[in-house]
Every structure is written in C-alpha cells, then in structure tokens.
Amino acid sequence: DKFAPWEPTKGQEYAHQKRCERANFHLRPPTRWCSSNAASTGSTGSNSSSENEPVAVIFPEGKLIFCGIPKVSTSEWFKFLRFTAGATDYLSMAHYKPDFNRLRLDGMRPETQKELWDSRTWTRAVFIRDPAQRLLSAYLDKIAGGGNNVSFAEFVDVIANPEITGHSSGMKTGPIQTGLSWFTDPHWRPQAWSCNMSEDLPHIDYVGTLDRSAFHTKNLLERVGLWDSYGKHYRVYNGSHSSTNPHGIHPPALHESRIGFMQDGSTGKSGHHRNAQQKIDRYYSPELMEKVRQLYSMDFALWDAVQQSDGAVRGVDIAGKLKKECGAGEMAKETEVII
C-alpha cells in the first residue's frame, strides 16, 4: 500500500532524524520564493508530528495534497478529510485519530512523500491569512487565553527580540522562544516559512485565503472533483454546539445543520471572522502595526501579492508578483535552458 504509514527500522529512523536536524540547522529559512536548482524533498516545512505543526494531508480520491497552517482554519480541513474518509464522528478533533494519521504526508515513506509532492497529477494547496489578524488570533487564543498577564504589545516585543535562541519566562503556559525562527511556535511562525512557500512557491498549485474561504474552498474542491461528492454534503451544527467530549462529536440532524464545507459559516467557528477589523483597531496602534509589518515582512509581501493577483490562485502567478524571475514565463525559460 503506497499510502501505508512508514515504519522505519531504528537505523532508518536515526538517519532520517539526523537529516531533519541538518535541514533545521539554519534558524531562518531563505525567502527567495523560487529556486530552479533546489532539489525537492517533499518537505512542507515541518519535521515534527506535533498537532500544531504545519501538516500536509492527502485526499486520495481527489489527488489533493492540502498543507495546513495553524490559525488558518486548518482543523476544519482535517475534519473534512475524515468526512471524506467516512468517519461518522468527523466533527470531533481530528488529531490523533487513526484514520486521520494514516493520511498525513509526513507519516509516509520519504520516497512516497517526494513522489506525491513532485507529481504533476496531484494538486498542492495551501490557505493563508492576513498576517496581522493571524498574529492577533494566536495571541488571544494561546497567550491571553492561556491566562497570561501579558499585553499584545509585550507579546510582540518578545517575538521581535533579535536573540532568537533565548526564551521569555513569566508565561503561565510555559516559556516561549524569543525572535522568529524555524523553531518559533507554529501558531505565530511566519506563514511563508510553511509548506515550502518561501523557497518554492511556484510548486504550490492553489493558494487560497481565509477571507475568501467560501469561494476558494468550493473552487478548489470543484477543481479536484470533491465538491459534488463531499463538499456540498458536509454538515455542521447551525449555531454553537458544546460537547464535553471533543473527541466524540457526531453530526447534526438535518433540521439543525448548515450544509456545505466552509460555506457561510459552515465551519461552526464564525468567531474566526467576526469583528476582525474591530479587533485590529482595538489591539493595534499605528506604531505596533508598522512593527509587525516589518517583523513579518515576508508574510505581508505574500499576502499583498495574493490580494493584487486579480483572482489568480496559482503559486507561480503569485510568485511572479513577488519576484519577476519566479513568474510562469521566466520559470519556463529556465526549464528550457536546463533541458
């Protein structure tokens, strides 16, 4: 079974770990957007099985590889994956579910990862979010929500610290790493450093955005043939739903359902979008916004390029906005020269 979980020998596991450590030696990945001579490894920016890391999963029926970035409704996509696999408790937390883990790209043999990631018959997709909104969401959820008496401005100061190997104490949720690096908590690690975008954005076939999630989700699923079979039949509770067991939530009855994956609040998490601008106005001063724009310059560059792409969703078209030589025409010329 090509998609069977990888069960390495002790020697293979050790060698693979050492390769990952060498790959992670550079604390800040290069942001060059494309590289004609970079060998593909099938990497998506994560060498960890942590539930919070960027995780790439496969939808075999649609030949879709979805690379999920924390704080960009990734958990909803993982629930949808289990829905397509026939799970009756698909609304439950997907992490650690056996049927979910079997479809994680990072759990497959390295040669299988590379084959799928490089295949022209598979579609690679990622969704991104307004960087300022995502950082604030991470703070409210993981820092303020964790009971830490730390203001948003103080939190930004911690991650803006140039001493990227240090740690800030005084957090009830535990110390966090200062500065931005490959090892920064993935909830506020730059999106551009995930899914190999900062180094090979043209390799991504579809770049959707959270602010247009209803349109982009349906459009993507229609392209890979998963909308009519699964997307339009997806059901969540119409309104809030509480459960004492997040690992055992069953789907709602039709009369209490919203239907259509990511359509008009169908995730059941409309709070991700509600009052976004009001929150920005409340927590960001002009000076703090400028500081965050400089700190996350690679993410704002990516976000701005997507917003200016006139509806284009191909990574190669967006990369061309960021760097001329990464555009479709220039990349084709390089390919001709190499051939």
C-alpha positions in Angstrom: 0.0 0.0 0.0 1.7 3.2 -1.2 -0.1 5.3 1.5 0.8 2.9 4.3 2.4 4.6 7.4 6.1 4.5 7.4 7.5 2.1 10.0 11.3 2.7 9.8 13.9 0.5 11.4 15.9 2.0 14.2 18.8 2.8 11.8 16.5 4.4 9.3 14.7 6.5 12.0 18.1 7.7 13.3 19.3 8.6 9.8 16.1 10.4 9.0 16.2 12.4 12.3 19.8 13.5 11.5 18.8 14.7 8.1 16.0 16.7 9.6 18.3 18.2 12.2 20.8 19.2 9.5 17.9 20.8 7.4 16.8 22.7 10.5 20.3 24.0 11.3 19.6 27.4 9.6 17.4 29.2 12.1 15.8 31.4 9.4 14.9 29.8 6.1 15.7 31.8 3.0 12.9 33.8 1.4 13.6 33.6 -2.3 10.2 32.3 -3.4 11.6 30.1 -6.1 14.8 28.2 -6.9 15.3 26.3 -10.1 18.2 24.2 -8.7 16.7 23.4 -5.3 16.1 19.6 -5.0 12.6 18.8 -3.9 12.5 16.7 -0.7 8.7 16.6 -0.3 9.2 18.8 2.8 6.3 21.0 3.8 8.1 23.0 6.4 7.5 20.5 9.2 9.7 17.7 10.5 7.5 17.1 13.6 4.4 15.0 14.3 3.1 17.7 16.6 -0.6 18.5 16.2 0.3 22.2 15.9 2.9 22.0 13.1 2.0 22.8 9.5 0.7 19.4 8.4 0.2 18.2 4.9 -2.6 15.6 4.4 -3.7 13.8 1.2 -7.2 13.4 -0.2 -6.5 10.3 -2.4 -9.8 10.4 -4.3 -9.2 13.9 -5.5 -5.4 13.6 -5.7 -5.2 16.7 -3.5 -2.4 17.5 -1.0 -3.6 20.1 1.5 -0.9 21.8 3.6 -2.5 23.2 6.7 -1.0 26.2 8.5 -2.0 26.8 12.2 -4.5 29.6 12.8 -5.9 29.4 9.2 -8.9 27.1 9.8 -6.7 24.0 9.4 -8.6 22.0 11.9 -11.7 22.3 9.8 -9.9 20.9 6.8 -8.8 18.0 8.9 -12.4 17.3 9.9 -13.4 17.5 6.3 -10.7 15.0 5.4 -12.2 12.5 7.9 -15.6 13.2 6.5 -14.4 12.1 3.0 -12.9 9.0 4.6 -16.4 8.0 6.0 -15.9 8.9 9.7 -19.2 9.3 11.5 -17.6 11.5 14.2 -15.9 13.8 11.7 -16.7 16.9 13.7 -14.5 15.6 16.5 -11.0 16.8 17.0 -9.1 15.1 14.2 -5.6 14.9 15.7 -4.6 11.5 16.9 -7.5 9.8 15.2 -6.1 6.7 13.4 -7.9 7.4 10.1 -6.5 11.0 10.1 -2.9 10.0 10.8 -3.0 7.4 8.0 -3.5 10.3 5.6 -0.7 12.5 6.8 2.1 13.0 4.3 4.8 13.2 6.9 3.9 9.8 8.2 4.6 8.1 4.8 7.9 6.8 3.5 10.2 9.5 2.4 10.2 8.3 -1.2 6.4 8.3 -1.2 6.4 11.9 0.2 8.7 13.0 -2.6 6.8 11.2 -5.3 3.4 12.7 -4.3 4.8 16.2 -3.7 6.5 16.3 -7.0 3.8 14.6 -9.1 2.1 16.7 -11.8 -1.1 14.7 -11.4 -1.6 15.8 -7.8 -2.8 19.3 -6.7 -0.9 21.0 -3.9 -3.0 23.6 -2.0 -2.5 25.9 0.9 -4.6 28.7 2.5 -3.1 31.8 4.1 -4.5 34.6 6.3 -4.0 38.3 6.8 -0.8 38.3 8.9 -1.9 40.9 11.4 -5.2 39.1 12.0 -3.4 35.7 12.4 -0.8 37.1 14.9 -3.6 38.7 17.0 -5.6 35.5 16.8 -2.6 33.5 18.1 -2.1 35.9 20.9 -5.8 35.9 22.0 -6.0 32.1 21.8 -2.7 30.9 23.1 -1.3 33.7 25.3 -4.2 35.8 26.7 -6.5 32.7 26.5 -3.9 30.8 28.5 -4.2 33.1 31.4 -1.0 35.0 30.9 -1.0 38.6 32.1 0.9 39.8 29.0 -0.3 42.6 26.7 -0.3 42.2 22.9 2.4 44.8 22.6 4.5 42.9 25.2 4.0 39.7 23.3 5.1 41.3 20.0 8.3 42.6 21.9 9.1 39.0 22.9 9.0 37.6 19.4 10.7 40.7 18.0 13.7 40.1 20.2 16.7 39.6 17.9 18.1 37.0 20.3 16.3 34.1 18.7 17.8 31.4 20.8 16.5 33.0 24.1 13.3 32.2 26.0 10.9 34.6 27.7 9.7 33.4 31.1 6.8 34.5 33.1 4.2 32.8 31.0 1.7 30.6 32.7 1.6 28.4 29.6 5.4 28.0 29.7 8.3 29.9 28.3 8.2 30.9 24.6 11.1 31.4 22.3 12.1 34.9 21.5 12.6 36.1 18.0 11.3 34.5 14.8 13.0 31.3 13.5 12.3 27.9 12.1 11.6 26.8 15.7 9.1 29.5 16.6 5.8 28.3 17.8 3.9 27.4 14.6 0.9 29.5 15.7 2.9 32.7 15.0 5.7 31.3 12.9 5.6 33.2 9.5 3.3 31.5 7.0 5.8 32.0 4.2 8.1 29.6 6.0 5.5 26.8 5.9 4.7 24.4 3.0 8.0 25.3 1.3 6.4 28.6 0.0 9.4 30.8 0.8 11.7 28.6 -1.3 9.4 27.1 -4.0 6.1 29.0 -4.2 5.6 28.1 -7.9 5.3 24.4 -6.8 2.0 25.2 -5.0 -0.9 24.8 -7.4 -3.6 26.6 -5.3 -3.2 29.4 -2.8 -6.5 30.3 -1.1 -7.2 32.9 1.5 -9.2 32.8 4.7 -11.0 36.0 4.0 -12.4 34.4 0.8 -12.6 30.8 2.2 -16.2 30.1 1.0 -15.3 30.9 -2.6 -11.8 29.5 -2.7 -12.8 26.2 -0.9 -15.6 25.5 -3.3 -13.5 26.4 -6.2 -10.6 24.2 -5.2 -12.9 21.2 -4.4 -14.6 21.6 -7.7 -11.3 21.5 -9.5 -10.3 18.2 -7.9 -13.7 16.6 -8.1 -14.5 16.6 -4.4 -17.3 19.2 -4.2 -20.3 17.3 -5.6 -19.3 14.1 -3.9 -18.4 15.5 -0.5 -18.1 19.3 -0.2 -21.7 20.2 -0.7 -22.9 17.5 1.6 -20.8 18.4 4.6 -22.9 19.3 7.7 -22.1 21.1 10.9 -24.3 22.4 13.6 -26.4 25.5 12.8 -25.1 27.7 15.6 -22.9 27.0 18.6 -22.6 23.5 19.8 -20.9 22.4 23.0 -19.7 19.0 23.9 -18.0 17.5 26.9 -16.1 15.2 24.6 -14.4 17.0 21.7 -13.1 13.6 20.5 -16.6 12.1 20.1 -18.9 14.6 18.3 -21.5 13.2 16.0 -23.0 15.1 13.0 -26.2 17.1 13.5 -29.6 16.3 12.2 -30.7 18.0 9.0 -33.0 20.5 10.8 -30.1 21.8 12.9 -27.5 21.8 10.1 -25.6 24.1 7.9 -24.6 22.4 4.7 -21.6 22.9 2.5 -18.0 22.8 3.7 -16.7 26.3 4.7 -19.8 27.9 3.2 -21.4 30.9 5.1 -20.1 30.0 8.5 -20.4 26.2 8.0 -17.2 25.6 10.0 -19.2 26.5 13.1 -16.4 28.9 14.0 -17.6 32.2 12.8 -15.6 33.8 15.6 -12.5 33.4 13.4 -14.0 36.1 11.1 -16.4 38.1 13.3 -15.4 41.6 14.2 -11.9 41.1 12.7 -11.4 44.8 11.9 -12.7 45.9 15.3 -10.1 43.7 17.0 -7.4 45.1 14.8 -8.5 48.6 15.8 -8.5 47.7 19.4 -5.2 46.0 19.7 -3.0 47.7 17.1 -1.7 51.2 17.3 -0.2 52.6 14.1 3.3 52.1 15.6 2.6 48.5 16.6 1.2 47.7 13.2 4.3 49.0 11.5 6.5 47.0 13.8 4.5 43.8 13.0 4.7 44.6 9.3 8.5 44.8 9.5 8.7 41.7 11.7 6.5 39.6 9.3 7.6 41.4 6.1 7.7 38.0 4.2 4.1 37.3 5.1 2.8 40.7 4.3 4.7 40.5 0.9 3.0 37.2 0.2 -0.4 38.5 1.4 -0.2 41.7 -0.6 0.8 39.7 -3.7 -2.2 37.5 -3.4 -4.5 40.5 -2.9 -3.0 42.1 -6.1 -3.2 38.9 -8.2 -6.6 39.7 -9.7 -8.1 36.4 -8.6 -5.1 34.2 -9.6 -4.5 31.3 -7.2 -1.6 29.5 -8.8 1.6 29.8 -6.8 3.6 30.6 -9.9 1.5 33.6 -10.7 1.7 34.9 -7.2 5.5 34.2 -7.1 5.8 36.3 -10.2 4.4 39.3 -8.4 7.0 38.8 -5.6 9.9 38.2 -7.9 9.9 38.6 -11.6 12.2 35.6 -12.3 9.7 33.4 -10.4 6.9 34.1 -12.8 5.5 31.4 -15.2 7.3 32.8 -18.3 10.6 33.2 -16.6 10.4 29.7 -15.0 9.6 28.2 -18.4 12.6 29.8 -19.9 14.9 28.4 -17.2 13.3 25.0 -17.7 14.1 25.2 -21.4 17.7 26.1 -20.7 18.1 23.2 -18.2 16.6 20.8 -20.7 
